[in-house]
Amino acid sequence: MAKATKTSMFLWEGVNRRGQSVKGEVSAANSALVKAQLRKQGIDPKKVKKAPQPLFGIGGGPKKKRIKSSDITFFTRQMATMVKSGVPLVQSFDIVADGVDNLSLKEVIFDIRDSVSSGNDFATALKQHPNLFDELTCNLVESGEQAGTLETMLDKVAVYKEKTEALKKKIKKALMYPTITLAVAFGVTLILLIKVIPSFQDMFSSFGSELPAPTQFVIYLSEIAQAYYPHLIGGLVVLFALFFHLMKTNQGFKDKFEKFLLQVPVIGELIRKAAVARYARVLSTTFAAGVPLVDALESVAGAVGNSVYRDSVLNIRDEVASGQQMHLAMRSTKVFPNMVVQMTSIGEESGALDTMLGKAATYYEDEVDNAVDNMTALIEPMIMVFLGVVIGGLIVAMYLPIFQMGDAI
């Protein structure tokens, strides 16, 4: 096996064909290869030097971090802006990478740029990173390159990703508050049972009288918590780790859990609206890009975010492929709201399917926003009641003997 060539990061300055001074960074084996690569791009290199390496990642330079979906959204929007402004594609990569703080993302951008510089299409370069760029993004970029409308297509991809990212943030916002509050409540309850209640128990032992039933029950819970709390915490950690492992590795388990979530009050309705919004947004984007409807539905199936809707979209694809009208196929799945079905029907009849789906997507994105606000308003008092019953109940149970002693006196 041939030994991999070691590359380093080089800083360069030069002059392009228009006589403008340009500069950037490039990864290469040596400075000679950097100069050769720049000349291929029509840049006359004036200065090439090795970039200083940060000491153990300390300093103000970019640091290696996990690449998140928001990073990919930022990259897509920046590339759309650069290309739309008339900046050459290869130079756009350098400009975008210059504004990135995540070294991992910067390396990916340079890798894509080098692939494009060597003669590959932009879409081909993106497909070399399947964990970062989904099939839908690659297909849209490929369609834009083939049709000569890359700037328009990149803008559509950026809008699609921004809308998707906004939906994710709204759902996380809705679920984060109750999750954190319940976790804090669990921690406070455990501390009361392990540290505080034993002090009361020692005091009550000197009373010499029978304790009230609620107090006895709380003391019993405290004794269990003191004896088994390491096992309880360890069990919860293992349970959560197993859950996330199954969600990543077991598609059947993930599908059943996603189906279960749709049945949960309030949360299920939020997930349904988010899935419909994704379906309409992605299908509108792909269909407007000129992707055939059957192929577009294939891409949509992987983007709706729920197994029930994924299977429904695949059924729609099969029926459309056999000649069925899409709105009739949607109606037969019984998972899409009547409004979306009607708008799809109007879009098919008028030849403006992408426009009608775009309007449906906007409507349901607003619905998700409203559902998040309503859910937060509904959950807050429920959480306050829960905290009052659990923590307040523990405190009242421990003070009951003292109240009884005061009444006796």
Sequence and secondary structure as in RCSB ss.txt:
>XXXX:A:sequence
MAKATKTSMFLWEGVNRRGQSVKGEVSAANSALVKAQLRKQGIDPKKVKKAPQPLFGIGGGPKKKRIKSSDITFF
TRQMATMVKSGVPLVQSFDIVADGVDNLSLKEVIFDIRDSVSSGNDFATALKQHPNLFDELTCNLVESGEQAGTL
ETMLDKVAVYKEKTEALKKKIKKALMYPTITLAVAFGVTLILLIKVIPSFQDMFSSFGSELPAPTQFVIYLSEIA
QAYYPHLIGGLVVLFALFFHLMKTNQGFKDKFEKFLLQVPVIGELIRKAAVARYARVLSTTFAAGVPLVDALESV
AGAVGNSVYRDSVLNIRDEVASGQQMHLAMRSTKVFPNMVVQMTSIGEESGALDTMLGKAATYYEDEVDNAVDNM
TALIEPMIMVFLGVVIGGLIVAMYLPIFQMGDAI
>XXXX:A:secstr
       EEEEEEEE TTS EEEEEEEESSHHHHHHHHHHTT EEEEEEE    BTTBSSS B     HHHHHHH
HHHHHHHHHTT  HHHHHHHHHHT  BHHHHHHHHHHHHHHHTT  HHHHHHT TTTS HHHHHHHHHHHHHT H
HHHHHHHHHHHHHHHHHHHHHHHHHHHHHHHHHHHHHHHHHIIIIIHHHHHHHHTTT S   HHHHHHHHHHHHH
HHHHHHHHHHHHHHHHHHHHHHHH HHHHHHHHHHHTTSTTHHHHHHHHHHHHHHHHHHHHHHTT  HHHHHHHH
HTTSSSHHHHHHHHHHHHHHHTT  HHHHHHHHT S HHHHHHHHHHHHHT HHHHHHHHHHHHHHHHHHHHHHH
HHHHHHHHHHHHHHHHHHHHHHHHHHHHHHHHH 
